[in-house]
Amino acid sequence: MSSDRAPDALVVRYGEIALKGGMRAEFERRLCANLRVALQPLPRLEIQRTRGRILVRAGAPLGPAAVAAARVFGVTSVSEVHEVAPEEDAIREQARALTAAALERSHAGRARVSFGVRVNRANPLFPLRSNELASLLGADLQQRHPQLHVNLDAPELNVEVDVRDERALLFVERQPGPGGLPVGTLGRGMCLLSGGIDSPVAAWLAMRRGLRVEFISFLSPPHTGAQTVAKVRRLTEHLATWQPVTWLHMVPMTAVQDALRAATPEPLHTVLDRRAMFRMASRLARRRHARALVTGESLGQVASQTLENIGCTEQAARMPVLRPLITYDKVDTMALARRIGTLPISELPAPDSCTVWLPRSPVLRSRIGEAQAAEEKVPLEDLERQALLEIESLRIPT
């Protein structure tokens, strides 16, 4: 059997979905639908649920498909697999071919390579038990490749066999996925996207827990210009690769901020800005059938994120506010931003509405009554409604 034979399919594995009991089938269907969107350019695409796994077949090379599938939330790992008849001789021949190809590709010239053989026997009629087949294959491979030595704890080369009813699946690599839950299984959220480091990471974490996330960004022209718009859009485009459908809503904030600065105490400006943003985001969220706001707030990170200020701003939302980063420090957030690829974009220089007019001495422990009394001096209802009428909404391609 040729060692350069192309893989026949992808095996997509999931973790937490398997624990969902009566909801498991619905979560699996959503995961398959999201995979179909992620893999939609492939010709003759087939996605099949089978005993705790998902099999993907297509009429095209599967390498790029494996990369795309590994970005779908709910997926724990993806493997390119070779299918053979569930017979000992066929399995042995394919294991030899895969091992030879893997040694040549990744371990050429090595005098010693640790390896393991793992067998999952899902077909109870197969005549050999899992450990018996693993031992036979391991001995055969060692005889053919003397540089191989057994290490089942942390092998450099892992030959895996999944014996099913109609076929046996063999593979040597697992590409890790993001895990979590399929986007859309837990509804929809509206993320306040500032262009900084924190909010994109918060959005990614919310998606990972099954929320389909739309984005709302507040702009303050002429103080925030084309550079800010481009940055926000780039962040949204990057995050859009993790979910099937993405919308970005950009709201002009200048009139609201000018009115607040003209009539309210300076120390309250940041809190009052955020209250206005929460009110407008909540109105848009309800219109878009989103049931929660998502923010990148972290307790105590800046003046607006003391417990009192968080409570004061949340009161204006009148819907749940999710804060995935509430206990993260900046180092943790930056590490995750770097891993998911948003950090280089977030670090691009561009002003945002939250930092255009920072008070010299911002209030640290605001009170709801104090904020409401200040807001009564400004026709915020009319200004906020007008801002939402001028919103620009963009559907971002995946």
C-alpha positions, 0 to 999 in steps of 0.5 A: 500500500502506497505511503503517499496515498491521500487521506480518505476523510477527516475525523472531527472529535468533540468533547463537552457536547457528549455530556449534554444528555437529551440536548446532545443531538441538537448540539451535534446538529449545530456543530455539523451545520457550523462545519458545513459553513466553514468548509463550504468551498469544498466540492462534494462535501459530506458530513456524517455523524457516527458514534461520537465522531463526525466524518467529513468527506469531500472531492478535494484535498483535505489538508486545508479542510482540516485547518478550517475544521480545527477553528470551529468551536465545539471541535476538540481535535481533527485528524486526516484518516485513511479508511480500510476494511475492518480486517487485520491484514488491511489494517496492518498494511495501512499502519505500515504505510502511515508509519513509513510516511511519518518517519520520512516526513518528520523523523528522517535520519533519527536513530531513535524515535518513541512511538505508540499504537492506540486502538479503539475497538468500536466493532464488537465483532472484530476478532482481536481485542484493542490491546491485542491488535495494538501489540501486534501492530507495534511489534510489526512496526518495530521489526520494520523500523528498528529506530522505534521504541515504545513510549505510550505516555508521550510518544513522538509518533502515535499510530491510532486505529479506530475499528468501526463496523464498516471500516477501520480508520487509521491516522498519525496526527491530531490537530487540536481544536478550540473546544467549547460549544458550537456557536449558536447553541446558547443564543446570541450576544452583542459585544462592545468592541473598542479596538483595544486588546480586551474586548476581542478576547472577550468576544472569542471566549463568548463564542467558545461558550456557544454564543453567536456574537455580533459587534457594536463599536462606538465612534467619535468622528472627527476625533476617531477617523478612518484609521479607527474604523479600519482597525475595528473592521480588521478585528471583526473580520479576524473574529468572523473566521471563528463563527458562521455569520458576523455583523458589525454595527458602528454607532456615531457617539460624538453628539452624545459625548459633547452633550455630556461634557457640556453639562455634567461633572468631569469626573463622571464623564467616563462612567456616563459615556459607558452608561450611554453605550450600554443603553444603546447597545441594549436597544440594538441587542433587543432589536437583533434578538441578542439576549446579553451584552459582552464586554472586555472589562476586568475587575480593577484594571482601570478606573471605570472597572471598580466594583462600584463603577461596573455596577453603575454602568451595568444598571443602564444596560437592563439586560445581562452583561457577560464579562469573560475576562472579569478575573483576568490580568493583562498578562493573561489577556495578552497571551490569549490575544496573541494565541488567537491572533488579535493582539497585532491588530489591537496594538495598531495605533488608533484612538477610540471613543473610550479614550478620546476624552479621559477625565483628569480625575475619574470617579472611582466609586460612582453611585447610580443616583449620582449618575442618573441626576447628572443624566437628567441635565442632558436630552440623552433619550433623543440623542441616543435614538438619533445615534442609533438611526445613523448606525452603519451595519455591515455583514462581515464575510467569513 
